Amino acid sequence: MTQEITRTEHSAPTRQFAVLLSPTRRGARLARLLATAHLSHWGLPAEPAAHIVAELAANAVAHGRVPGRDFRLCLAVHRGALLRIEVTDARGERMPPAPEAVGLPDGEAESGRGLLIVGALADRWGTDAGPAPRKTVWAEVDLVR
């Protein structure tokens, strides 16, 4: 008897870029600029990925900052059909809400909309805990519709 095992798994990326950045507003801005430059170099559209990177990097600076520890931006293209954006910070104990649990902030609030924007622009997003003390917030954009 032949048994077939099927599981969803990303193939090895065909293109990948990763960089450590300081958890500052300047580091978040640089994350967006580097993402735009690499996507352009790869011949891929910068939008909506640049907005997603900006929101995830801003969240890493605002909620994941640990003095002396950088955050990591990783872009990976899989089979030319999927762009995966990952931002990893050093505050694994401060996990964001699950995608289905993100709610609207109060109307007067000046923040709290970043993950709503990510959810609107990305085809999928989520979080991965660890390895301690880190967490990764990721978003995927389908390049082929």
Summary of the structure (lengths in Angstrom):
residues: 145
radius of gyration: 15.9
end to end distance: 37.9
largest distance: 63.0
contacts: 402
relative contact order: 0.19
helix: 30%
strand: 27%
